[in-house]
Amino acid sequence: MNYGELLNYVAPEALVTLAALGVLLIDLTTMRGAEWSSRMRTAAWLTILGCAVALGAVVLAPAQTPPDYLSGTGMLALRPLTSMVKVVILALTLCTALITLESNFTDHIGEYFALMLLATAGMLFLVSTENLLLIFVSLELLSLCLYTMTAFNKENLASAEAALKYFLFGGMCAAFLLFGLSLLYGLTAELSLPRIAAKLNGARLDPLLVVAILMVVAGFGFKVAAVPFHLWAPDAYQGAPAPSAALIASGSKVASFFILAKVMMVGLGGVTGSGDWRGFAEGWVPVLALLAALSVVIGNLAAIGQRSVRRLLAYSAVAHAGYVLVGLLANQAADGMASVLFYVTTYALTSVGAFAVVAVVEERSRDDGLSAFAGLSRREPILSFCLMIFMLSLAGIPPLAGFFGKFYLFKAALFNHGPHPLGLLWLIVLALAMSAVSLYYYLQVLKQVFVMPSPEAAPAIRAQPASKVMLVALAGSILVLGCFPNLLLEHILAAIAAGF
């Protein structure tokens, strides 16, 4: 191994980090005396350019590292599937940067975009490793950036409160995760996930291993906002600046679910257990089955009573975390991993689009309540149509991507080839019932948009042309992936077949 070779493998991460330093330098030097709007546009487009160059580097970089690269420690384990996830993360960061053009929440523009890019670098490193130590370090880099981005609106006390809750819950769950990972290392004397799997395969499930599994699930449960580790999400989604909330709801979820799936399916693949009805067996599957059931029930029921669209999206995210956990229970590299990746990708695209619409409405009306969306279809038809696509996809209505995503998740879990055929039917029936419940609160938003009249004093809603193009592209992708899911699914399955 030489540094030139290493730099070739981590070129996307290096370019994103250089972009962060470049945005910060330009904002603090050449743009220091410029108008706020000019600084914001410059920083946003430099961020977009950095992400675009990093996307090119992902395409041109080697698709796979040798099996024993860096002495087999798993510090850097690139696969074709990893490259796909990196493309998704960079695309979501690019969309988030466009959302900032609709927001006015800080004068520290260079610092904000630098943190956004550093959070992206953390996500890229997170999905590129199979080493326990680097997993934790990457997660903390991502988390610390998101904590700070949540608190960036200094004029809003809710932003500071949300960041404090997010930080306190995150610090506590990081301690749980670190303790669980240290127990895994203590039990196996290995840091690499494949080597941990080899040591645990066929091993007795002793109490220390059970504690390690519970600690790891608690740590990752916070990152994906699964019940009962979700209490930070409503406040963070509502109090954070709209671009920060969009990044938390999209790119962060993709990276967190991907590494959770890798830890469970690869590292702990030999101690799965069973979550089948009347056939529970010790392992991580019954733990995730319980979290999935709680998430879909509490997330959907709590969303019904929300009058803030941001809090509604937060509880919706809790419910969707439960749906994704259902797919993880399939515990298969083919259907299980493919269904999870397809769903989190389409969900992230939908979430970033929904937050883009919320950012436009909130900036003009200074409110994110349902009443702020009254008559939006007559004030801004394009935004209204895109929001309808996003909400109906989240509800799982055909022919949108959300429908096929849920169908594929439930199919993967139902026929998971476990010891009991259809053993997870109880969980899938529950998830289907709660998915029907979710339609109610999504339609409440659309009722305000398309049915309720606009208040006489309602401000005009006009989005930036770049934001409109992004929203139309996101809505179009959700519709196309719903009608032709193989456009994405074939690439996911091929990447998994090339090595996971």
C-alpha positions as CSV (number, residue, x, y, z in Angstrom):
1,M,0.0,0.0,0.0
2,N,1.2,3.5,-0.9
3,Y,-0.3,6.9,-0.3
4,G,-1.0,7.4,-4.0
5,E,-3.0,4.2,-4.2
6,L,-4.9,5.1,-1.0
7,L,-5.7,8.6,-2.3
8,N,-7.1,7.0,-5.4
9,Y,-9.5,5.0,-3.3
10,V,-10.6,7.9,-1.1
11,A,-10.7,10.5,-3.8
12,P,-14.4,11.3,-3.3
13,E,-13.9,11.9,0.5
14,A,-10.8,14.0,-0.1
15,L,-12.6,16.1,-2.7
16,V,-15.5,16.8,-0.4
17,T,-13.2,17.8,2.4
18,L,-11.2,20.1,0.1
19,A,-14.6,21.6,-1.0
20,A,-15.5,22.3,2.6
21,L,-12.2,24.1,3.2
22,G,-12.5,26.0,-0.1
23,V,-16.1,27.2,0.7
24,L,-15.0,28.3,4.1
25,L,-11.9,30.1,2.7
26,I,-13.7,31.9,-0.1
27,D,-16.6,33.1,2.2
28,L,-14.2,34.5,4.8
29,T,-11.9,36.2,2.3
30,T,-13.1,37.2,-1.2
31,M,-16.8,37.2,-0.3
32,R,-16.4,38.8,3.2
33,G,-17.9,42.2,2.3
34,A,-20.5,41.0,-0.2
35,E,-24.3,41.0,0.2
36,W,-25.8,38.1,2.1
37,S,-27.7,36.8,-0.9
38,S,-24.6,36.8,-3.1
39,R,-22.6,35.0,-0.4
40,M,-25.4,32.4,0.0
41,R,-25.6,31.7,-3.8
42,T,-21.8,31.5,-4.1
43,A,-21.4,29.1,-1.2
44,A,-24.3,26.9,-2.4
45,W,-23.1,26.6,-5.9
46,L,-19.5,25.9,-4.8
47,T,-21.0,23.1,-2.6
48,I,-22.9,21.8,-5.5
49,L,-19.8,21.9,-7.7
50,G,-17.8,20.0,-5.0
51,C,-20.5,17.3,-4.8
52,A,-20.6,17.0,-8.6
53,V,-16.8,16.6,-8.9
54,A,-16.9,14.0,-6.1
55,L,-19.6,12.2,-8.0
56,G,-17.3,12.0,-11.0
57,A,-14.6,10.7,-8.7
58,V,-16.9,7.9,-7.5
59,V,-17.5,6.9,-11.0
60,L,-13.8,7.0,-12.0
61,A,-12.4,5.5,-8.8
62,P,-11.7,1.8,-8.5
63,A,-14.9,0.0,-7.8
64,Q,-13.4,-2.5,-5.3
65,T,-10.4,-2.8,-2.9
66,P,-8.5,-6.0,-2.8
67,P,-9.9,-8.6,-0.2
68,D,-7.1,-8.1,2.3
69,Y,-6.5,-4.4,1.7
70,L,-4.9,-2.6,4.7
71,S,-4.0,-6.0,6.2
72,G,-7.6,-7.2,6.2
73,T,-8.7,-4.8,9.0
74,G,-11.7,-3.6,6.9
75,M,-10.6,0.1,7.4
76,L,-11.4,0.7,3.7
77,A,-13.6,-1.9,2.0
78,L,-14.9,-0.6,-1.3
79,R,-17.5,-2.6,-3.2
80,P,-19.7,-1.8,-6.2
81,L,-22.6,-1.5,-3.8
82,T,-20.6,1.1,-1.7
83,S,-20.1,3.2,-4.8
84,M,-23.9,3.2,-5.5
85,V,-24.6,4.4,-1.9
86,K,-22.0,7.1,-2.3
87,V,-23.7,8.4,-5.4
88,V,-27.0,8.6,-3.6
89,I,-25.5,10.4,-0.6
90,L,-23.7,13.0,-2.8
91,A,-26.9,13.5,-4.8
92,L,-28.9,14.2,-1.6
93,T,-26.2,16.6,-0.4
94,L,-26.4,18.4,-3.7
95,C,-30.2,18.7,-3.3
96,T,-29.8,19.9,0.3
97,A,-27.5,22.7,-0.9
98,L,-30.2,23.8,-3.3
99,I,-32.7,24.1,-0.5
100,T,-30.5,26.7,1.2
101,L,-31.3,29.1,-1.6
102,E,-34.8,29.2,-0.2
103,S,-33.7,29.8,3.4
104,N,-32.5,32.8,5.4
105,F,-31.3,31.7,8.8
106,T,-27.7,32.5,9.4
107,D,-24.9,35.0,8.5
108,H,-22.2,32.3,9.1
109,I,-22.7,30.9,5.6
110,G,-19.2,29.5,5.0
111,E,-19.2,27.7,8.3
112,Y,-22.6,26.2,7.5
113,F,-21.7,24.8,4.1
114,A,-18.4,23.6,5.4
115,L,-20.2,21.6,8.1
116,M,-22.6,20.2,5.5
117,L,-19.7,19.0,3.4
118,L,-17.9,17.5,6.4
119,A,-21.0,15.7,7.4
120,T,-21.1,14.3,3.8
121,A,-17.5,13.2,4.2
122,G,-18.4,11.4,7.4
123,M,-21.3,9.6,5.6
124,L,-18.9,8.6,2.7
125,F,-16.4,7.1,5.1
126,L,-19.1,5.4,7.1
127,V,-20.4,3.4,4.1
128,S,-16.8,2.6,2.9
129,T,-15.6,0.7,6.0
130,E,-16.1,-2.6,7.7
131,N,-14.0,-1.7,10.8
132,L,-15.7,-1.1,14.1
133,L,-13.3,1.7,15.1
134,L,-13.8,3.7,11.8
135,I,-17.5,3.0,11.9
136,F,-17.7,4.8,15.3
137,V,-15.4,7.7,14.3
138,S,-17.3,8.3,11.0
139,L,-20.6,8.2,12.9
140,E,-19.4,10.8,15.4
141,L,-18.0,13.1,12.6
142,L,-21.5,12.9,11.0
143,S,-23.3,13.4,14.3
144,L,-21.2,16.4,15.5
145,C,-21.7,18.2,12.2
146,L,-25.5,17.6,12.4
147,Y,-25.7,18.7,16.0
148,T,-24.1,22.0,15.1
149,M,-26.1,22.5,11.9
150,T,-29.3,22.0,13.9
151,A,-28.4,25.0,16.1
152,F,-27.5,27.3,13.3
153,N,-30.6,29.5,13.5
154,K,-29.5,31.8,16.4
155,E,-32.7,33.9,16.2
156,N,-34.9,30.8,16.9
157,L,-34.9,29.4,20.4
158,A,-36.5,26.2,19.1
159,S,-33.3,25.6,17.1
160,A,-31.1,25.8,20.2
161,E,-33.5,23.6,22.2
162,A,-33.6,21.0,19.3
163,A,-29.8,21.0,19.0
164,L,-29.4,20.5,22.8
165,K,-31.9,17.6,22.9
166,Y,-30.3,16.1,19.8
167,F,-26.8,16.4,21.3
168,L,-27.8,14.9,24.7
169,F,-29.7,12.0,23.2
170,G,-26.9,11.5,20.7
171,G,-24.1,11.5,23.3
172,M,-25.9,9.0,25.4
173,C,-26.6,6.6,22.5
174,A,-23.0,7.0,21.3
175,A,-21.9,5.8,24.6
176,F,-24.2,2.7,24.3
177,L,-22.9,2.1,20.8
178,L,-19.2,2.4,21.8
179,F,-19.8,0.0,24.7
180,G,-21.5,-2.5,22.5
181,L,-18.7,-2.3,19.9
182,S,-16.1,-2.7,22.6
183,L,-17.9,-5.9,23.8
184,L,-17.8,-7.3,20.3
185,Y,-14.1,-6.6,20.1
186,G,-13.6,-8.2,23.6
187,L,-15.5,-11.3,22.6
188,T,-13.8,-11.8,19.2
189,A,-10.5,-9.8,19.4
190,E,-11.3,-8.6,15.9
191,L,-12.3,-5.2,14.5
192,S,-13.3,-6.3,11.0
193,L,-16.9,-7.3,10.5
194,P,-16.2,-10.4,8.3
195,R,-13.6,-11.6,10.9
196,I,-16.1,-11.0,13.7
197,A,-18.7,-13.0,11.8
198,A,-16.2,-15.9,11.4
199,K,-15.5,-15.9,15.2
200,L,-19.2,-15.7,16.1
201,N,-20.5,-18.2,13.5
202,G,-21.9,-21.2,15.5
203,A,-20.8,-19.7,18.8
204,R,-23.0,-19.9,21.9
205,L,-25.0,-16.8,22.6
206,D,-23.6,-15.9,26.0
207,P,-24.8,-13.0,28.1
208,L,-22.1,-10.6,27.1
209,L,-22.9,-11.1,23.4
210,V,-26.6,-10.4,24.2
211,V,-25.6,-7.2,26.0
212,A,-23.4,-6.2,23.0
213,I,-26.3,-6.8,20.6
214,L,-28.7,-4.7,22.7
215,M,-26.1,-1.9,23.0
216,V,-25.4,-1.8,19.3
217,V,-29.1,-1.8,18.4
218,A,-29.6,1.1,20.9
219,G,-26.8,3.1,19.3
220,F,-28.0,2.6,15.8
221,G,-31.6,2.9,16.8
222,F,-30.9,6.6,17.7
223,K,-29.3,7.2,14.3
224,V,-32.3,5.9,12.4
225,A,-34.9,7.4,14.8
226,A,-36.5,4.0,15.8
227,V,-38.8,3.8,18.8
228,P,-37.9,4.1,21.7
229,F,-34.8,6.1,20.6
230,H,-36.8,8.6,18.6
231,L,-37.5,11.3,21.1
232,W,-35.1,13.8,19.6
233,A,-36.6,13.6,16.1
234,P,-39.7,15.8,16.4
235,D,-37.9,18.7,18.0
236,A,-34.9,18.4,15.6
237,Y,-37.1,18.2,12.5
238,Q,-39.1,21.3,13.7
239,G,-36.4,23.4,15.2
240,A,-33.5,22.9,12.8
241,P,-33.1,25.1,9.7
242,A,-34.9,23.4,6.8
243,P,-31.7,22.3,5.0
244,S,-30.3,20.8,8.2
245,A,-33.6,18.9,8.7
246,A,-33.5,17.7,5.1
247,L,-30.0,16.3,5.5
248,I,-30.9,14.6,8.7
249,A,-34.0,13.0,7.0
250,S,-32.2,12.0,3.8
251,G,-28.5,11.4,3.5
252,S,-28.0,10.6,7.2
253,K,-30.7,7.9,7.1
254,V,-29.3,6.3,3.9
255,A,-25.8,6.0,5.5
256,S,-27.1,4.9,8.9
257,F,-29.4,2.2,7.5
258,F,-26.7,0.9,5.2
259,I,-24.1,0.5,8.0
260,L,-26.8,-1.0,10.3
261,A,-27.6,-3.6,7.6
262,K,-23.9,-4.3,7.2
263,V,-23.2,-4.7,10.9
264,M,-26.2,-7.0,11.4
265,M,-26.0,-9.1,8.2
266,V,-22.2,-9.3,8.0
267,G,-20.8,-8.9,11.4
268,L,-23.6,-10.5,13.4
269,G,-24.9,-12.8,10.6
270,G,-24.2,-15.9,12.7
271,V,-26.4,-14.9,15.7
272,T,-29.6,-13.8,14.0
273,G,-32.2,-15.6,16.1
274,S,-35.8,-15.5,15.0
275,G,-38.7,-13.1,15.3
276,D,-41.3,-15.5,14.0
277,W,-44.7,-15.6,15.8
278,R,-44.5,-18.1,18.7
279,G,-41.0,-19.0,17.5
280,F,-38.8,-16.2,19.0
281,A,-35.2,-17.2,19.4
282,E,-32.3,-15.2,20.9
283,G,-30.4,-13.0,18.5
284,W,-30.7,-9.6,16.9
285,V,-33.7,-10.4,14.7
286,P,-36.3,-10.4,17.6
287,V,-34.9,-7.2,18.9
288,L,-35.3,-5.4,15.6
289,A,-38.7,-7.0,15.1
290,L,-39.9,-5.4,18.4
291,L,-38.4,-2.0,17.4
292,A,-40.1,-2.3,14.0
293,A,-43.5,-3.0,15.5
294,L,-43.2,-0.1,18.0
295,S,-41.9,2.3,15.4
296,V,-44.7,1.7,12.9
297,V,-47.4,1.9,15.5
298,I,-46.2,4.9,17.6
299,G,-44.8,6.8,14.6
300,N,-48.1,6.7,12.6
301,L,-50.4,7.2,15.6
302,A,-48.4,10.2,16.9
303,A,-48.4,11.8,13.4
304,I,-52.2,12.0,13.3
305,G,-52.4,14.7,15.9
306,Q,-49.6,16.9,14.6
307,R,-50.5,20.4,13.3
308,S,-46.9,21.2,12.3
309,V,-45.9,19.7,8.9
310,R,-42.3,19.4,10.1
311,R,-43.3,17.4,13.2
312,L,-45.6,15.3,11.0
313,L,-42.7,14.5,8.8
314,A,-40.6,13.6,11.9
315,Y,-43.2,11.1,13.2
316,S,-43.6,9.8,9.6
317,A,-39.8,9.2,9.6
318,V,-40.1,7.2,12.8
319,A,-42.8,5.0,11.1
320,H,-40.7,4.6,7.9
321,A,-37.7,3.5,10.1
322,G,-40.0,0.7,11.3
323,Y,-40.8,-0.3,7.7
324,V,-37.1,-0.4,6.8
325,L,-36.4,-2.6,9.8
326,V,-39.0,-5.0,8.5
327,G,-36.8,-5.4,5.4
328,L,-33.7,-6.0,7.5
329,L,-35.3,-8.9,9.2
330,A,-35.1,-10.8,5.9
331,N,-31.4,-11.1,6.6
332,Q,-30.5,-11.9,3.0
333,A,-27.9,-10.1,0.8
334,A,-30.2,-10.4,-2.2
335,D,-33.8,-9.5,-1.3
336,G,-33.2,-8.2,2.2
337,M,-30.4,-5.8,1.4
338,A,-31.8,-4.8,-2.0
339,S,-35.2,-4.0,-0.5
340,V,-33.7,-1.9,2.2
341,L,-31.5,0.1,-0.2
342,F,-34.3,0.6,-2.7
343,Y,-36.6,1.8,0.0
344,V,-34.2,4.2,1.9
345,T,-33.1,5.7,-1.5
346,T,-36.6,6.5,-2.6
347,Y,-37.6,7.6,0.9
348,A,-34.6,9.9,1.1
349,L,-35.4,11.5,-2.3
350,T,-39.0,12.0,-1.2
351,S,-38.0,13.5,2.1
352,V,-35.6,16.0,0.7
353,G,-38.3,17.0,-1.8
354,A,-40.9,17.5,0.9
355,F,-38.5,19.6,3.0
356,A,-37.7,21.7,0.0
357,V,-41.4,22.6,-0.4
358,V,-41.7,23.2,3.4
359,A,-38.6,25.5,3.2
360,V,-40.3,27.7,0.5
361,V,-43.6,27.9,2.3
362,E,-42.0,28.6,5.6
363,E,-39.7,31.3,4.4
364,R,-42.6,33.2,2.9
365,S,-45.2,32.7,5.7
366,R,-42.9,32.2,8.7
367,D,-44.9,29.2,9.7
368,D,-44.8,25.4,9.1
369,G,-48.3,24.7,10.4
370,L,-50.9,23.0,8.2
371,S,-52.7,26.3,7.8
372,A,-49.7,27.8,6.1
373,F,-50.3,25.4,3.2
374,A,-53.9,26.4,2.6
375,G,-54.6,27.2,-1.0
376,L,-51.0,26.4,-2.1
377,S,-52.3,24.9,-5.3
378,R,-53.6,28.2,-6.4
379,R,-50.5,30.2,-5.3
380,E,-47.8,27.8,-6.6
381,P,-49.1,24.9,-8.8
382,I,-45.8,23.3,-9.5
383,L,-44.8,23.1,-5.8
384,S,-48.3,21.7,-5.0
385,F,-48.1,19.0,-7.6
386,C,-44.6,17.9,-6.4
387,L,-45.8,17.9,-2.8
388,M,-48.7,15.7,-3.8
389,I,-46.3,13.2,-5.4
390,F,-44.1,13.2,-2.3
391,M,-46.9,12.7,0.2
392,L,-48.7,10.0,-1.8
393,S,-45.4,8.2,-2.3
394,L,-44.8,8.3,1.5
395,A,-48.2,6.9,2.0
396,G,-47.4,4.0,-0.4
397,I,-49.9,4.8,-3.2
398,P,-49.3,3.2,-6.6
399,P,-47.8,3.8,-9.1
400,L,-45.3,5.8,-7.0
401,A,-41.9,4.5,-5.7
402,G,-43.1,4.3,-2.1
403,F,-45.7,1.6,-3.1
404,F,-43.2,-0.7,-4.7
405,G,-40.6,0.0,-2.0
406,K,-43.1,-1.2,0.7
407,F,-44.2,-4.1,-1.4
408,Y,-40.6,-5.3,-1.9
409,L,-39.8,-4.8,1.8
410,F,-42.8,-6.8,3.0
411,K,-42.2,-9.5,0.3
412,A,-38.5,-9.9,1.4
413,A,-39.5,-10.3,5.1
414,L,-42.5,-12.6,4.4
415,F,-40.5,-15.1,2.4
416,N,-37.3,-14.9,4.4
417,H,-36.7,-18.7,4.3
418,G,-36.6,-18.9,8.1
419,P,-37.4,-21.9,10.2
420,H,-41.2,-21.1,10.1
421,P,-42.7,-20.2,6.7
422,L,-44.5,-16.9,6.9
423,G,-43.3,-16.5,10.5
424,L,-43.1,-12.7,10.2
425,L,-46.7,-12.4,8.9
426,W,-47.8,-10.8,12.2
427,L,-45.4,-7.9,11.7
428,I,-46.2,-7.4,8.1
429,V,-50.0,-7.3,8.8
430,L,-49.3,-4.7,11.5
431,A,-47.2,-2.6,9.1
432,L,-49.8,-2.8,6.4
433,A,-52.5,-1.7,8.9
434,M,-50.4,1.2,10.1
435,S,-49.6,2.2,6.5
436,A,-53.3,2.5,5.9
437,V,-53.5,4.8,8.9
438,S,-50.7,7.0,7.6
439,L,-52.8,7.9,4.5
440,Y,-55.0,9.9,6.8
441,Y,-52.4,12.4,8.0
442,Y,-50.8,12.7,4.5
443,L,-54.2,13.6,3.1
444,Q,-54.6,16.2,5.8
445,V,-51.7,18.1,4.2
446,L,-53.0,17.6,0.7
447,K,-56.5,18.8,1.9
448,Q,-55.0,22.1,2.9
449,V,-53.1,22.4,-0.3
450,F,-55.9,21.6,-2.8
451,V,-59.2,22.0,-1.0
452,M,-58.9,24.8,1.6
453,P,-59.0,28.4,0.3
454,S,-56.1,30.7,0.7
455,P,-56.4,33.3,3.5
456,E,-56.8,36.9,2.2
457,A,-53.5,38.0,3.8
458,A,-51.6,34.9,2.5
459,P,-48.2,35.9,1.1
460,A,-47.3,35.1,-2.5
461,I,-45.3,31.9,-2.9
462,R,-42.5,32.0,-5.5
463,A,-39.7,29.4,-5.5
464,Q,-36.3,29.9,-7.0
465,P,-36.0,28.5,-10.6
466,A,-33.3,26.1,-9.4
467,S,-35.5,24.8,-6.6
468,K,-38.4,24.2,-9.1
469,V,-36.1,22.3,-11.4
470,M,-34.9,20.1,-8.5
471,L,-38.4,19.5,-7.2
472,V,-39.7,18.5,-10.7
473,A,-36.7,16.2,-11.1
474,L,-37.3,14.5,-7.7
475,A,-41.0,14.1,-8.3
476,G,-40.3,12.7,-11.8
477,S,-37.8,10.2,-10.4
478,I,-40.3,9.0,-7.7
479,L,-42.9,8.5,-10.5
480,V,-40.5,6.8,-12.9
481,L,-39.1,4.5,-10.2
482,G,-42.6,3.5,-9.1
483,C,-43.5,2.6,-12.7
484,F,-40.1,1.1,-13.6
485,P,-38.4,0.0,-10.4
486,N,-35.9,-2.2,-12.2
487,L,-34.1,1.0,-13.4
488,L,-32.7,1.1,-9.9
489,L,-33.3,-2.4,-8.6
490,E,-31.3,-4.1,-11.3
491,H,-28.2,-2.0,-10.5
492,I,-28.6,-2.8,-6.7
493,L,-28.9,-6.5,-7.3
494,A,-26.0,-6.5,-9.7
495,A,-23.8,-4.6,-7.2
496,I,-24.8,-7.0,-4.4
497,A,-24.0,-10.0,-6.6
498,A,-20.5,-8.5,-7.2
499,G,-19.8,-8.7,-3.5
500,F,-21.4,-7.6,-0.2
